[in-house]
Amino acid sequence: MVDTGRRRVGEFRGVAGPYWSLRPVGGGAEWEAEPEHVRPVSPEQRLRAEIARANARSRGERL
């Protein structure tokens, strides 16, 4: 899913009150998004997010 309010790609984890819980692709801290700001992610966007996360890990960044 894409959180257009925060411009982040994440995996849907569930509903928390009026919000949807999303988690970064590949793991990390969840965040809450307003459902009207969430849309399905394109395959290209998901791949871009996965590559960015892998690159950050290879640089030793803590995500």
MMTF fields as JSON, N, C-alpha, C and O atoms, coordinates in Angstrom:
{
  "mmtfVersion": "1.0.0",
  "mmtfProducer": "UNKNOWN",
  "numBonds": 251,
  "numAtoms": 252,
  "numGroups": 63,
  "numChains": 1,
  "numModels": 1,
  "chainsPerModel": [1],
  "groupsPerChain": [63],
  "chainIdList": ["A"],
  "bondAtomList": [4, 2, 8, 6, 12, 10, 16, 14, 20, 18, 24, 22, 28, 26, 32, 30, 36, 34, 40, 38, 44, 42, 48, 46, 52, 50, 56, 54, 60, 58, 64, 62, 68, 66, 72, 70, 76, 74, 80, 78, 84, 82, 88, 86, 92, 90, 96, 94, 100, 98, 104, 102, 108, 106, 112, 110, 116, 114, 120, 118, 124, 122, 128, 126, 132, 130, 136, 134, 140, 138, 144, 142, 148, 146, 152, 150, 156, 154, 160, 158, 164, 162, 168, 166, 172, 170, 176, 174, 180, 178, 184, 182, 188, 186, 192, 190, 196, 194, 200, 198, 204, 202, 208, 206, 212, 210, 216, 214, 220, 218, 224, 222, 228, 226, 232, 230, 236, 234, 240, 238, 244, 242, 248, 246],
  "bondOrderList": [1, 1, 1, 1, 1, 1, 1, 1, 1, 1, 1, 1, 1, 1, 1, 1, 1, 1, 1, 1, 1, 1, 1, 1, 1, 1, 1, 1, 1, 1, 1, 1, 1, 1, 1, 1, 1, 1, 1, 1, 1, 1, 1, 1, 1, 1, 1, 1, 1, 1, 1, 1, 1, 1, 1, 1, 1, 1, 1, 1, 1, 1],
  "groupList": [{"groupName": "MET", "atomNameList": ["N", "CA", "C", "O"], "elementList": ["N", "C", "C", "O"], "formalChargeList": [0, 0, 0, 0], "bondAtomList": [1, 0, 2, 1, 3, 2], "bondOrderList": [1, 1, 2], "singleLetterCode": "M", "chemCompType": "L-PEPTIDE LINKING"}, {"groupName": "VAL", "atomNameList": ["N", "CA", "C", "O"], "elementList": ["N", "C", "C", "O"], "formalChargeList": [0, 0, 0, 0], "bondAtomList": [1, 0, 2, 1, 3, 2], "bondOrderList": [1, 1, 2], "singleLetterCode": "V", "chemCompType": "L-PEPTIDE LINKING"}, {"groupName": "ASP", "atomNameList": ["N", "CA", "C", "O"], "elementList": ["N", "C", "C", "O"], "formalChargeList": [0, 0, 0, 0], "bondAtomList": [1, 0, 2, 1, 3, 2], "bondOrderList": [1, 1, 2], "singleLetterCode": "D", "chemCompType": "L-PEPTIDE LINKING"}, {"groupName": "THR", "atomNameList": ["N", "CA", "C", "O"], "elementList": ["N", "C", "C", "O"], "formalChargeList": [0, 0, 0, 0], "bondAtomList": [1, 0, 2, 1, 3, 2], "bondOrderList": [1, 1, 2], "singleLetterCode": "T", "chemCompType": "L-PEPTIDE LINKING"}, {"groupName": "GLY", "atomNameList": ["N", "CA", "C", "O"], "elementList": ["N", "C", "C", "O"], "formalChargeList": [0, 0, 0, 0], "bondAtomList": [1, 0, 2, 1, 3, 2], "bondOrderList": [1, 1, 2], "singleLetterCode": "G", "chemCompType": "PEPTIDE LINKING"}, {"groupName": "ARG", "atomNameList": ["N", "CA", "C", "O"], "elementList": ["N", "C", "C", "O"], "formalChargeList": [0, 0, 0, 0], "bondAtomList": [1, 0, 2, 1, 3, 2], "bondOrderList": [1, 1, 2], "singleLetterCode": "R", "chemCompType": "L-PEPTIDE LINKING"}, {"groupName": "GLU", "atomNameList": ["N", "CA", "C", "O"], "elementList": ["N", "C", "C", "O"], "formalChargeList": [0, 0, 0, 0], "bondAtomList": [1, 0, 2, 1, 3, 2], "bondOrderList": [1, 1, 2], "singleLetterCode": "E", "chemCompType": "L-PEPTIDE LINKING"}, {"groupName": "PHE", "atomNameList": ["N", "CA", "C", "O"], "elementList": ["N", "C", "C", "O"], "formalChargeList": [0, 0, 0, 0], "bondAtomList": [1, 0, 2, 1, 3, 2], "bondOrderList": [1, 1, 2], "singleLetterCode": "F", "chemCompType": "L-PEPTIDE LINKING"}, {"groupName": "ALA", "atomNameList": ["N", "CA", "C", "O"], "elementList": ["N", "C", "C", "O"], "formalChargeList": [0, 0, 0, 0], "bondAtomList": [1, 0, 2, 1, 3, 2], "bondOrderList": [1, 1, 2], "singleLetterCode": "A", "chemCompType": "L-PEPTIDE LINKING"}, {"groupName": "PRO", "atomNameList": ["N", "CA", "C", "O"], "elementList": ["N", "C", "C", "O"], "formalChargeList": [0, 0, 0, 0], "bondAtomList": [1, 0, 2, 1, 3, 2], "bondOrderList": [1, 1, 2], "singleLetterCode": "P", "chemCompType": "L-PEPTIDE LINKING"}, {"groupName": "TYR", "atomNameList": ["N", "CA", "C", "O"], "elementList": ["N", "C", "C", "O"], "formalChargeList": [0, 0, 0, 0], "bondAtomList": [1, 0, 2, 1, 3, 2], "bondOrderList": [1, 1, 2], "singleLetterCode": "Y", "chemCompType": "L-PEPTIDE LINKING"}, {"groupName": "TRP", "atomNameList": ["N", "CA", "C", "O"], "elementList": ["N", "C", "C", "O"], "formalChargeList": [0, 0, 0, 0], "bondAtomList": [1, 0, 2, 1, 3, 2], "bondOrderList": [1, 1, 2], "singleLetterCode": "W", "chemCompType": "L-PEPTIDE LINKING"}, {"groupName": "SER", "atomNameList": ["N", "CA", "C", "O"], "elementList": ["N", "C", "C", "O"], "formalChargeList": [0, 0, 0, 0], "bondAtomList": [1, 0, 2, 1, 3, 2], "bondOrderList": [1, 1, 2], "singleLetterCode": "S", "chemCompType": "L-PEPTIDE LINKING"}, {"groupName": "LEU", "atomNameList": ["N", "CA", "C", "O"], "elementList": ["N", "C", "C", "O"], "formalChargeList": [0, 0, 0, 0], "bondAtomList": [1, 0, 2, 1, 3, 2], "bondOrderList": [1, 1, 2], "singleLetterCode": "L", "chemCompType": "L-PEPTIDE LINKING"}, {"groupName": "HIS", "atomNameList": ["N", "CA", "C", "O"], "elementList": ["N", "C", "C", "O"], "formalChargeList": [0, 0, 0, 0], "bondAtomList": [1, 0, 2, 1, 3, 2], "bondOrderList": [1, 1, 2], "singleLetterCode": "H", "chemCompType": "L-PEPTIDE LINKING"}, {"groupName": "GLN", "atomNameList": ["N", "CA", "C", "O"], "elementList": ["N", "C", "C", "O"], "formalChargeList": [0, 0, 0, 0], "bondAtomList": [1, 0, 2, 1, 3, 2], "bondOrderList": [1, 1, 2], "singleLetterCode": "Q", "chemCompType": "L-PEPTIDE LINKING"}, {"groupName": "ILE", "atomNameList": ["N", "CA", "C", "O"], "elementList": ["N", "C", "C", "O"], "formalChargeList": [0, 0, 0, 0], "bondAtomList": [1, 0, 2, 1, 3, 2], "bondOrderList": [1, 1, 2], "singleLetterCode": "I", "chemCompType": "L-PEPTIDE LINKING"}, {"groupName": "ASN", "atomNameList": ["N", "CA", "C", "O"], "elementList": ["N", "C", "C", "O"], "formalChargeList": [0, 0, 0, 0], "bondAtomList": [1, 0, 2, 1, 3, 2], "bondOrderList": [1, 1, 2], "singleLetterCode": "N", "chemCompType": "L-PEPTIDE LINKING"}],
  "groupTypeList": [0, 1, 2, 3, 4, 5, 5, 5, 1, 4, 6, 7, 5, 4, 1, 8, 4, 9, 10, 11, 12, 13, 5, 9, 1, 4, 4, 4, 8, 6, 11, 6, 8, 6, 9, 6, 14, 1, 5, 9, 1, 12, 9, 6, 15, 5, 13, 5, 8, 6, 16, 8, 5, 8, 17, 8, 5, 12, 5, 4, 6, 5, 13],
  "groupIdList": [1, 2, 3, 4, 5, 6, 7, 8, 9, 10, 11, 12, 13, 14, 15, 16, 17, 18, 19, 20, 21, 22, 23, 24, 25, 26, 27, 28, 29, 30, 31, 32, 33, 34, 35, 36, 37, 38, 39, 40, 41, 42, 43, 44, 45, 46, 47, 48, 49, 50, 51, 52, 53, 54, 55, 56, 57, 58, 59, 60, 61, 62, 63],
  "secStructList": [7, 3, 3, 6, 6, 6, 6, 3, 3, 3, 3, 3, 3, 3, 3, 3, 6, 6, 3, 3, 3, 3, 3, 3, 6, 6, 1, 7, 7, 7, 3, 3, 3, 7, 4, 4, 4, 3, 3, 7, 7, 7, 2, 2, 2, 2, 2, 2, 2, 2, 2, 2, 2, 2, 2, 2, 2, 2, 6, 6, 7, 7, 7],
  "xCoordList": [0.837, 0.0, 0.887, 2.018, 0.358, 1.059, 0.284, -0.909, 0.976, 0.42, 0.768, 1.893, -0.198, 0.066, 0.276, 0.888, -0.216, -0.004, 1.452, 1.957, 2.118, 3.523, 4.473, 5.691, 3.92, 4.713, 5.602, 6.801, 4.98, 5.696, 4.961, 3.735, 5.725, 5.171, 5.209, 6.221, 4.109, 4.065, 3.112, 2.326, 3.203, 2.318, 1.177, 1.401, -0.026, -1.193, -1.083, -0.848, -1.253, -1.159, -2.478, -2.666, -3.392, -4.665, -5.286, -4.778, -6.404, -7.136, -6.955, -7.076, -6.664, -6.506, -7.429, -7.035, -8.656, -9.646, -9.976, -10.309, -9.891, -10.21, -9.033, -9.157, -7.899, -6.694, -6.334, -6.792, -5.512, -4.938, -3.495, -2.78, -3.071, -1.68, -0.898, -1.293, 0.199, 1.085, 2.475, 2.839, 3.244, 4.609, 5.492, 5.066, 6.705, 7.581, 7.782, 7.772, 7.96, 8.225, 9.505, 10.539, 9.445, 10.627, 10.794, 11.758, 9.891, 9.961, 10.242, 10.594, 10.077, 10.31, 9.125, 8.171, 9.194, 8.154, 6.887, 6.936, 5.771, 4.48, 4.12, 4.617, 3.251, 2.701, 1.225, 0.776, 0.483, -0.946, -1.197, -0.584, -2.116, -2.46, -3.975, -4.71, -4.42, -5.841, -6.218, -5.55, -7.28, -7.647, -7.815, -7.523, -8.28, -8.472, -7.141, -7.119, -6.026, -4.701, -3.918, -2.719, -4.591, -3.921, -4.502, -5.717, -3.607, -4.033, -3.116, -2.039, -3.543, -2.671, -1.361, -1.315, -0.329, 0.994, 1.19, 0.699, 1.905, 2.224, 3.405, 4.168, 3.552, 4.707, 6.041, 6.975, 6.133, 7.373, 7.666, 8.815, 6.632, 6.821, 7.24, 8.093, 6.641, 7.005, 8.453, 9.202, 8.85, 10.224, 11.198, 12.246, 10.863, 11.705, 11.884, 12.985, 10.798, 10.868, 11.727, 12.504, 11.591, 12.389, 13.879, 14.718, 14.203, 15.598, 16.176, 17.311, 15.406, 15.876, 16.181, 17.183, 15.327, 15.542, 16.786, 17.583, 16.962, 18.142, 19.42, 20.423, 19.392, 20.565, 20.892, 22.06, 19.875, 20.101, 20.717, 21.629, 20.222, 20.791, 22.249, 23.076, 22.573, 23.944, 24.896, 26.091, 24.375, 25.188, 25.254, 25.932, 24.547, 24.564, 23.606, 23.681, 22.693, 21.722, 20.7, 20.271, 20.326, 19.302, 17.963, 17.753, 17.053, 15.743, 14.659, 13.498],
  "yCoordList": [-1.168, 0.0, 1.238, 1.211, 2.315, 3.597, 4.55, 4.781, 5.096, 6.139, 7.455, 7.942, 8.02, 9.235, 10.443, 11.424, 10.389, 11.477, 11.585, 12.682, 10.447, 10.429, 10.025, 10.028, 9.681, 9.232, 8.062, 8.055, 7.058, 5.854, 4.627, 4.619, 3.602, 2.32, 1.387, 1.299, 0.693, -0.229, -1.377, -1.37, -2.363, -3.518, -3.292, -2.828, -3.617, -3.481, -4.477, -5.661, -4.007, -4.876, -5.034, -6.01, -4.095, -4.194, -2.834, -1.81, -2.848, -1.625, -1.292, -2.157, -0.027, 0.457, 1.662, 2.799, 1.399, 2.472, 3.001, 2.221, 4.315, 4.882, 4.822, 5.263, 4.283, 4.276, 2.872, 1.877, 2.812, 1.546, 1.499, 2.498, 0.344, 0.157, -0.372, -1.349, 0.28, -0.12, -0.338, 0.247, -1.186, -1.475, -1.393, -1.807, -0.876, -0.807, -2.184, -3.203, -2.201, -3.444, -4.054, -3.387, -5.296, -5.968, -5.809, -6.328, -5.11, -4.972, -3.556, -2.677, -3.372, -2.058, -1.628, -2.384, -0.414, 0.118, 0.446, 1.056, 0.031, 0.318, 1.784, 2.454, 2.266, 3.604, 3.546, 2.605, 4.54, 4.61, 5.607, 6.673, 5.238, 6.098, 6.219, 5.292, 7.359, 7.546, 6.785, 6.932, 5.975, 5.143, 5.913, 5.38, 7.156, 7.925, 8.342, 8.826, 8.156, 8.488, 7.248, 7.328, 6.101, 4.842, 4.284, 4.268, 3.825, 3.203, 2.021, 1.908, 1.144, 0.006, 0.483, 1.512, -0.27, 0.056, -0.648, -1.757, 0.001, -0.638, -1.593, -1.431, -2.577, -3.486, -2.73, -3.106, -1.683, -0.907, -0.19, -0.144, 0.369, 1.07, 0.109, 0.44, -1.085, -2.074, -2.507, -2.593, -2.779, -3.186, -2.078, -2.358, -0.838, 0.297, 0.359, 0.609, 0.132, 0.158, -0.994, -0.807, -2.177, -3.328, -3.091, -3.415, -2.53, -2.256, -1.184, -1.31, -0.135, 0.925, 0.362, 0.728, -0.518, -1.115, -1.998, -1.944, -2.809, -3.672, -2.84, -3.19, -1.756, -0.889, -0.244, -0.151, 0.196, 0.805, -0.21, 0.121, -1.429, -2.471, -2.737, -2.916, -2.764, -3.041, -1.933, -2.174, -0.725, 0.397, 0.429, 1.277, -0.501, -0.566, 0.378, 0.589, 0.955, 1.877, 1.106, 0.018, 1.681, 1.059, 1.638, 2.847, 0.786, 1.268, 0.939, 1.276],
  "zCoordList": [0.0, 0.0, 0.0, 0.485, -0.548, -0.531, 0.368, 0.171, 1.352, 2.21, 1.517, 1.624, 0.814, 0.048, 0.955, 0.535, 2.178, 3.122, 3.562, 3.801, 3.667, 4.103, 2.985, 3.165, 1.844, 0.693, 1.059, 0.781, 1.697, 2.117, 1.596, 1.483, 1.284, 0.856, 2.055, 2.751, 2.294, 3.413, 3.164, 2.216, 4.036, 3.991, 4.981, 6.099, 4.571, 5.443, 6.575, 6.337, 7.825, 8.993, 9.724, 10.45, 9.549, 10.23, 10.458, 10.001, 11.18, 11.468, 12.941, 13.809, 13.206, 14.581, 14.746, 14.486, 15.179, 15.291, 13.91, 13.017, 13.712, 12.4, 11.418, 10.276, 11.858, 11.028, 10.558, 11.119, 9.527, 9.065, 9.531, 9.464, 9.998, 10.396, 9.201, 8.565, 8.915, 7.827, 8.401, 9.421, 7.733, 8.148, 6.915, 5.837, 7.035, 5.872, 5.238, 5.928, 3.949, 3.232, 3.792, 3.84, 4.209, 4.747, 6.241, 6.803, 6.905, 8.358, 8.812, 8.025, 10.08, 10.664, 11.499, 11.686, 11.997, 12.87, 12.084, 11.016, 12.634, 12.011, 12.194, 13.098, 11.322, 11.474, 11.114, 10.461, 11.535, 11.256, 10.141, 10.085, 9.252, 8.118, 8.026, 8.367, 7.566, 7.334, 6.062, 5.038, 6.113, 4.964, 3.655, 2.585, 3.727, 2.493, 1.86, 0.729, 2.588, 2.067, 1.66, 1.395, 1.608, 1.271, -0.018, -0.215, -0.896, -2.152, -2.441, -1.856, -3.34, -3.692, -4.322, -4.996, -4.092, -4.62, -5.964, -6.173, -6.858, -8.141, -7.925, -6.972, -8.799, -8.663, -8.683, -7.975, -9.48, -9.557, -8.244, -7.803, -7.619, -6.355, -5.253, -4.429, -5.236, -4.214, -4.396, -3.423, -5.625, -5.892, -5.49, -4.908, -5.793, -5.414, -3.895, -3.404, -3.16, -1.69, -1.16, -0.224, -1.752, -1.319, -1.582, -0.742, -2.737, -3.077, -2.15, -1.691, -1.874, -0.981, 0.402, 1.017, 0.886, 2.207, 2.204, 3.141, 1.163, 1.066, 0.991, 1.613, 0.246, 0.145, 1.484, 1.861, 2.197, 3.509, 4.472, 5.23, 4.439, 5.305, 4.958, 5.852, 3.659, 3.257, 3.69, 3.867, 3.859, 4.339, 5.866, 6.447, 6.511, 7.965, 8.642, 9.853, 7.858, 8.452, 9.254, 8.871, 10.352, 11.198, 10.834, 10.936, 10.411, 9.963, 10.937, 10.706]
}
